């Protein structure tokens, strides 16, 4: 098995990141339809250097992306993130490696809080985040109507 490295995204990564993004999101893990329907849309939203990526050999296999927060000083020490790992690379420790790299980058950049949201139906993600030290800070009960049922929205955070 090839060693996995973690770094900031490069221009050559963007097609692979877009492909991963297109294959991992569905109604079990996101309440919204795909926003980026073309590579150009994806590049506009995630320019070079804006994502932390996992690379196995020469292949990009995962990423952490940042969600926009209000542009006020009160949010300067908070990151709101999303994480994705290619379906073929899941359950191999890549997500854990991404989180370790994320926490190191957060310490270097004096970030105090990393937050995210996860659907109540996404049991494996909720378990993963708990293993990474994220704590549930709130639950929006029955926040979304997905696939014929109401689904809770969990708000989690990790204090660096």
C-alpha positions as CSV (number, residue, x, y, z in Angstrom):
1,X,0.0,0.0,0.0
2,X,1.3,3.4,-0.9
3,X,2.1,5.9,1.8
4,X,-0.5,8.7,2.3
5,X,0.6,12.3,2.5
6,X,-1.3,15.4,3.4
7,X,-0.9,18.8,1.8
8,X,-2.7,21.9,0.4
9,X,-4.4,21.4,-2.9
10,X,-2.7,22.0,-6.2
11,X,-4.1,22.9,-9.6
12,X,-3.5,19.3,-10.8
13,X,-5.7,18.0,-7.9
14,X,-8.8,19.8,-8.9
15,X,-10.3,17.3,-11.4
16,X,-9.8,14.4,-8.9
17,X,-11.3,16.5,-6.0
18,X,-14.3,17.4,-8.1
19,X,-14.8,13.7,-9.0
20,X,-14.6,12.7,-5.3
21,X,-17.1,15.5,-4.5
22,X,-19.5,14.2,-7.1
23,X,-19.5,10.6,-5.9
24,X,-19.6,10.9,-2.1
25,X,-22.5,13.3,-1.4
26,X,-26.1,12.0,-1.3
27,X,-29.2,12.3,0.7
28,X,-27.8,10.2,3.5
29,X,-25.0,12.7,4.3
30,X,-26.1,16.1,3.0
31,X,-29.5,17.9,3.0
32,X,-28.7,20.0,-0.1
33,X,-28.4,19.2,-3.7
34,X,-25.0,19.3,-5.4
35,X,-23.9,23.0,-5.7
36,X,-20.9,22.5,-8.0
37,X,-22.2,20.8,-11.2
38,X,-19.1,21.5,-13.3
39,X,-15.4,21.6,-12.7
40,X,-15.4,25.3,-13.3
41,X,-18.0,25.7,-10.5
42,X,-15.9,23.6,-8.2
43,X,-12.7,25.6,-9.0
44,X,-14.5,28.9,-8.3
45,X,-15.6,27.6,-4.9
46,X,-12.4,25.8,-4.0
47,X,-9.4,27.6,-5.6
48,X,-5.9,26.1,-5.5
49,X,-4.6,25.9,-2.0
50,X,-7.9,26.2,-0.3
51,X,-8.4,22.5,0.6
52,X,-6.3,20.1,2.7
53,X,-5.9,16.9,0.6
54,X,-4.9,13.3,1.2
55,X,-2.7,11.8,-1.5
56,X,-2.0,8.1,-1.8
57,X,0.8,7.5,-4.3
58,X,-0.1,9.9,-7.0
59,X,-3.8,9.8,-6.5
60,X,-5.9,12.3,-4.5
61,X,-8.1,10.2,-2.2
62,X,-9.7,12.8,0.2
63,X,-10.0,16.4,1.3
64,X,-11.1,18.8,3.9
65,X,-12.9,21.8,2.7
66,X,-13.8,25.0,4.4
67,X,-17.3,26.5,4.5
68,X,-17.7,30.2,4.4
69,X,-18.3,32.0,7.7
70,X,-19.4,35.6,8.1
71,X,-16.5,38.0,7.4
72,X,-16.4,39.4,11.0
73,X,-13.5,39.4,13.4
74,X,-15.5,37.3,15.8
75,X,-15.1,34.3,13.4
76,X,-11.4,34.7,12.8
77,X,-10.4,31.8,15.0
78,X,-13.1,29.3,13.8
79,X,-13.1,26.9,10.9
80,X,-16.3,25.3,9.6
81,X,-15.3,22.2,7.7
82,X,-16.5,19.4,5.5
83,X,-14.5,16.2,4.9
84,X,-14.7,13.7,2.1
85,X,-12.8,10.5,1.3
86,X,-13.1,8.7,-2.0
87,X,-15.4,5.7,-1.7
88,X,-12.6,3.3,-2.8
89,X,-10.3,4.7,0.0
90,X,-12.7,4.8,2.9
91,X,-12.0,2.8,6.2
92,X,-8.2,3.0,5.6
93,X,-7.3,5.7,8.1
94,X,-7.3,8.5,5.5
95,X,-10.0,10.5,7.3
96,X,-8.1,10.2,10.6
97,X,-5.0,11.4,8.9
98,X,-6.8,14.4,7.4
99,X,-8.1,15.3,10.8
100,X,-4.6,15.0,12.3
101,X,-3.2,17.3,9.6
102,X,-6.2,19.7,10.1
103,X,-5.6,20.0,13.8
104,X,-1.9,20.6,13.2
105,X,-2.7,23.3,10.7
106,X,-5.2,24.8,13.1
107,X,-2.6,25.1,15.8
108,X,-0.1,26.7,13.4
109,X,-2.7,29.3,12.3
110,X,-4.0,29.9,15.9
111,X,-7.4,28.5,15.2
112,X,-9.3,27.8,18.4
113,X,-12.4,26.0,17.1
114,X,-13.2,23.6,14.3
115,X,-16.9,23.0,13.8
116,X,-19.1,21.0,11.4
117,X,-22.6,19.7,10.9
118,X,-23.6,16.1,10.3
119,X,-27.0,14.4,9.7
120,X,-28.4,12.3,12.5
121,X,-28.8,9.4,10.0
122,X,-25.0,9.4,9.2
123,X,-24.0,7.1,12.0
124,X,-20.6,6.2,10.7
125,X,-19.6,9.9,10.4
126,X,-21.0,10.7,13.8
127,X,-18.9,7.9,15.3
128,X,-15.8,9.0,13.4
129,X,-16.1,12.6,14.6
130,X,-16.5,11.4,18.2
131,X,-13.3,9.3,17.8
132,X,-11.6,12.5,16.6
133,X,-12.6,14.4,19.8
134,X,-15.5,16.4,18.4
135,X,-18.4,16.9,20.8
136,X,-22.0,17.4,20.1
137,X,-23.0,21.0,20.9
138,X,-26.5,20.9,19.7
139,X,-29.2,19.0,17.7
140,X,-31.7,20.6,15.5
141,X,-34.4,18.0,15.8
142,X,-36.2,17.0,12.6
143,X,-34.4,19.8,10.7
144,X,-34.7,18.2,7.3
145,X,-37.2,16.1,5.3
146,X,-35.1,13.6,3.4
147,X,-36.2,10.4,1.7
148,X,-39.6,10.4,3.3
149,X,-38.5,11.0,6.9
150,X,-37.5,13.9,9.2
151,X,-33.7,13.9,10.0
152,X,-31.9,15.6,12.8
153,X,-29.0,17.9,12.2
154,X,-26.1,17.6,14.7
155,X,-23.7,20.5,15.3
156,X,-20.3,19.4,16.5
157,X,-17.1,21.1,17.5
158,X,-13.5,20.4,18.5
159,X,-11.6,23.0,20.5
160,X,-8.0,23.1,19.5
